[in-house]
Amino acid sequence: ALADTIKVLNDDDALDLFKKTLPSASASLVQVRVNAQTQRSRALATIRAMLKSADKSLRPSLDLLALTLQGKMSLSQGGFEKVIKMVDGMVETLKTEQLDDDHKREYCATQLDLAEDKKKELERTASDEGTAIANAEETVATLTEEIAALEKGMKALDKSVAQATEDRKAENSEFKELMASDSAAKELL
């Protein structure tokens, strides 16, 4: 790429273009003091003008030259210090963000552990409640059977009480008859 650039700069067309754009010492009556910045600006303008009429194969070389001159101009204006400051600022921002991310990660891990503990506790409680429900259902079934047996026993007891009441009534009427006939026999006697 450098060889192509040198070739372009040594080309006759480039020399003619440079002569047209740069003032010659013979054309000026007053000596002009030119600093490096002005020379770079003129060279950049020349290269840009050459880019318009240059062959496609030479364009990358001219682009590289233009980029180099622009970079040197930026450096002379303190551009590189600005870039360094921007990079330092970005590094500080990234460090701060990394610390924030680390703190957030720790917080999330703690919250996750707490949530898992709570989940286990709730599962244990649900299991205990399930066991309590099963025990209660078993107790209800047992009590239902006992109630049915007691109701059956009460019906049998009611029948036996009714039977005993009838037997007592029959015995009572026999006793009354016996007493009435005994009283009648005593009166006769």
VOSESE-788845 format. One record per residue (C-alpha): residue number from 1; residue in one letter; x negated, y negated, z negated. Coordinates in steps of 0.25 Angstrom, whole numbers, plus 5000, padded with zeros to 4 digits. Layout:
REM VOSESE-788845
SITE; pos; code; east; north; up
SITE; NUM; a; X; Y; Z $
...
REM end
This chain:
REM VOSESE-788845
SITE; pos; code; east; north; up
SITE; 1; a; 5000; 5000; 5000 $
SITE; 2; l; 4988; 4991; 4997 $
SITE; 3; a; 4982; 4994; 5010 $
SITE; 4; d; 4995; 4990; 5017 $
SITE; 5; t; 4996; 4977; 5010 $
SITE; 6; i; 4982; 4973; 5013 $
SITE; 7; k; 4984; 4977; 5028 $
SITE; 8; v; 4997; 4968; 5027 $
SITE; 9; l; 4989; 4956; 5021 $
SITE; 10; n; 4977; 4958; 5031 $
SITE; 11; d; 4987; 4958; 5043 $
SITE; 12; d; 4987; 4946; 5052 $
SITE; 13; d; 5001; 4943; 5050 $
SITE; 14; a; 4999; 4942; 5035 $
SITE; 15; l; 4988; 4933; 5037 $
SITE; 16; d; 4996; 4924; 5047 $
SITE; 17; l; 5007; 4924; 5037 $
SITE; 18; f; 4998; 4920; 5025 $
SITE; 19; k; 4991; 4909; 5033 $
SITE; 20; k; 5005; 4903; 5036 $
SITE; 21; t; 5010; 4904; 5022 $
SITE; 22; l; 4997; 4900; 5015 $
SITE; 23; p; 4992; 4885; 5017 $
SITE; 24; s; 4978; 4885; 5023 $
SITE; 25; a; 4968; 4877; 5017 $
SITE; 26; s; 4966; 4869; 5030 $
SITE; 27; a; 4980; 4865; 5031 $
SITE; 28; s; 4980; 4858; 5018 $
SITE; 29; l; 4973; 4845; 5015 $
SITE; 30; v; 4975; 4847; 5000 $
SITE; 31; q; 4969; 4858; 4992 $
SITE; 32; v; 4980; 4866; 4986 $
SITE; 33; r; 4978; 4873; 4973 $
SITE; 34; v; 4985; 4887; 4974 $
SITE; 35; n; 4987; 4896; 4962 $
SITE; 36; a; 4989; 4911; 4962 $
SITE; 37; q; 5004; 4910; 4960 $
SITE; 38; t; 5006; 4901; 4972 $
SITE; 39; q; 4997; 4911; 4980 $
SITE; 40; r; 5005; 4923; 4976 $
SITE; 41; s; 5018; 4916; 4979 $
SITE; 42; r; 5014; 4912; 4993 $
SITE; 43; a; 5008; 4926; 4995 $
SITE; 44; l; 5022; 4932; 4991 $
SITE; 45; a; 5029; 4923; 5000 $
SITE; 46; t; 5020; 4927; 5011 $
SITE; 47; i; 5022; 4942; 5008 $
SITE; 48; r; 5037; 4940; 5008 $
SITE; 49; a; 5036; 4934; 5021 $
SITE; 50; m; 5028; 4945; 5027 $
SITE; 51; l; 5038; 4955; 5021 $
SITE; 52; k; 5048; 4950; 5031 $
SITE; 53; s; 5040; 4952; 5043 $
SITE; 54; a; 5032; 4964; 5038 $
SITE; 55; d; 5032; 4978; 5044 $
SITE; 56; k; 5040; 4988; 5036 $
SITE; 57; s; 5027; 4996; 5033 $
SITE; 58; l; 5021; 4984; 5027 $
SITE; 59; r; 5033; 4979; 5018 $
SITE; 60; p; 5029; 4988; 5006 $
SITE; 61; s; 5015; 4982; 5005 $
SITE; 62; l; 5021; 4968; 5006 $
SITE; 63; d; 5031; 4971; 4996 $
SITE; 64; l; 5020; 4976; 4987 $
SITE; 65; l; 5012; 4963; 4989 $
SITE; 66; a; 5024; 4955; 4986 $
SITE; 67; l; 5027; 4963; 4973 $
SITE; 68; t; 5013; 4961; 4969 $
SITE; 69; l; 5013; 4946; 4971 $
SITE; 70; q; 5027; 4945; 4964 $
SITE; 71; g; 5021; 4953; 4952 $
SITE; 72; k; 5009; 4944; 4951 $
SITE; 73; m; 5017; 4932; 4952 $
SITE; 74; s; 5026; 4937; 4941 $
SITE; 75; l; 5014; 4941; 4932 $
SITE; 76; s; 5008; 4927; 4934 $
SITE; 77; q; 5021; 4921; 4929 $
SITE; 78; g; 5021; 4930; 4916 $
SITE; 79; g; 5031; 4940; 4922 $
SITE; 80; f; 5023; 4952; 4917 $
SITE; 81; e; 5024; 4947; 4902 $
SITE; 82; k; 5039; 4945; 4904 $
SITE; 83; v; 5040; 4960; 4909 $
SITE; 84; i; 5031; 4964; 4897 $
SITE; 85; k; 5040; 4957; 4887 $
SITE; 86; m; 5053; 4963; 4894 $
SITE; 87; v; 5047; 4977; 4893 $
SITE; 88; d; 5043; 4974; 4878 $
SITE; 89; g; 5057; 4969; 4876 $
SITE; 90; m; 5063; 4982; 4882 $
SITE; 91; v; 5053; 4991; 4874 $
SITE; 92; e; 5058; 4984; 4861 $
SITE; 93; t; 5073; 4985; 4865 $
SITE; 94; l; 5070; 5000; 4868 $
SITE; 95; k; 5064; 5002; 4855 $
SITE; 96; t; 5076; 4996; 4848 $
SITE; 97; e; 5086; 5004; 4856 $
SITE; 98; q; 5078; 5016; 4853 $
SITE; 99; l; 5079; 5013; 4838 $
SITE; 100; d; 5093; 5011; 4839 $
SITE; 101; d; 5095; 5024; 4847 $
SITE; 102; d; 5087; 5031; 4836 $
SITE; 103; h; 5096; 5025; 4825 $
SITE; 104; k; 5108; 5028; 4832 $
SITE; 105; r; 5104; 5043; 4835 $
SITE; 106; e; 5101; 5044; 4820 $
SITE; 107; y; 5115; 5039; 4817 $
SITE; 108; c; 5121; 5048; 4827 $
SITE; 109; a; 5114; 5060; 4821 $
SITE; 110; t; 5119; 5056; 4807 $
SITE; 111; q; 5133; 5054; 4812 $
SITE; 112; l; 5133; 5067; 4819 $
SITE; 113; d; 5128; 5075; 4807 $
SITE; 114; l; 5139; 5068; 4798 $
SITE; 115; a; 5149; 5072; 4809 $
SITE; 116; e; 5144; 5086; 4809 $
SITE; 117; d; 5145; 5087; 4794 $
SITE; 118; k; 5159; 5082; 4794 $
SITE; 119; k; 5163; 5091; 4805 $
SITE; 120; k; 5158; 5103; 4797 $
SITE; 121; e; 5165; 5098; 4785 $
SITE; 122; l; 5178; 5097; 4792 $
SITE; 123; e; 5176; 5111; 4798 $
SITE; 124; r; 5174; 5116; 4785 $
SITE; 125; t; 5186; 5109; 4779 $
SITE; 126; a; 5194; 5114; 4791 $
SITE; 127; s; 5190; 5128; 4788 $
SITE; 128; d; 5193; 5127; 4774 $
SITE; 129; e; 5207; 5121; 4777 $
SITE; 130; g; 5209; 5133; 4787 $
SITE; 131; t; 5206; 5143; 4776 $
SITE; 132; a; 5215; 5135; 4766 $
SITE; 133; i; 5226; 5136; 4777 $
SITE; 134; a; 5224; 5151; 4779 $
SITE; 135; n; 5224; 5153; 4764 $
SITE; 136; a; 5237; 5145; 4762 $
SITE; 137; e; 5244; 5152; 4774 $
SITE; 138; e; 5240; 5165; 4767 $
SITE; 139; t; 5245; 5160; 4754 $
SITE; 140; v; 5258; 5156; 4761 $
SITE; 141; a; 5260; 5169; 4767 $
SITE; 142; t; 5258; 5176; 4754 $
SITE; 143; l; 5267; 5167; 4747 $
SITE; 144; t; 5278; 5169; 4757 $
SITE; 145; e; 5277; 5184; 4756 $
SITE; 146; e; 5278; 5183; 4740 $
SITE; 147; i; 5290; 5173; 4742 $
SITE; 148; a; 5296; 5184; 4751 $
SITE; 149; a; 5294; 5195; 4741 $
SITE; 150; l; 5299; 5186; 4729 $
SITE; 151; e; 5311; 5183; 4737 $
SITE; 152; k; 5314; 5197; 4740 $
SITE; 153; g; 5311; 5200; 4725 $
SITE; 154; m; 5321; 5189; 4721 $
SITE; 155; k; 5332; 5195; 4730 $
SITE; 156; a; 5330; 5208; 4724 $
SITE; 157; l; 5330; 5202; 4710 $
SITE; 158; d; 5343; 5194; 4714 $
SITE; 159; k; 5349; 5208; 4719 $
SITE; 160; s; 5345; 5215; 4706 $
SITE; 161; v; 5351; 5203; 4697 $
SITE; 162; a; 5364; 5203; 4705 $
SITE; 163; q; 5364; 5218; 4703 $
SITE; 164; a; 5361; 5217; 4688 $
SITE; 165; t; 5372; 5206; 4687 $
SITE; 166; e; 5382; 5215; 4693 $
SITE; 167; d; 5378; 5227; 4684 $
SITE; 168; r; 5379; 5218; 4672 $
SITE; 169; k; 5393; 5213; 4676 $
SITE; 170; a; 5397; 5227; 4678 $
SITE; 171; e; 5391; 5231; 4665 $
SITE; 172; n; 5397; 5219; 4658 $
SITE; 173; s; 5411; 5223; 4664 $
SITE; 174; e; 5409; 5237; 4659 $
SITE; 175; f; 5405; 5232; 4646 $
SITE; 176; k; 5417; 5223; 4645 $
SITE; 177; e; 5426; 5234; 4648 $
SITE; 178; l; 5419; 5243; 4638 $
SITE; 179; m; 5421; 5232; 4628 $
SITE; 180; a; 5435; 5230; 4631 $
SITE; 181; s; 5438; 5245; 4631 $
SITE; 182; d; 5430; 5246; 4618 $
SITE; 183; s; 5438; 5234; 4612 $
SITE; 184; a; 5451; 5240; 4616 $
SITE; 185; a; 5447; 5254; 4610 $
SITE; 186; k; 5443; 5246; 4597 $
SITE; 187; e; 5457; 5240; 4597 $
SITE; 188; l; 5464; 5253; 4599 $
SITE; 189; l; 5456; 5259; 4588 $
REM end
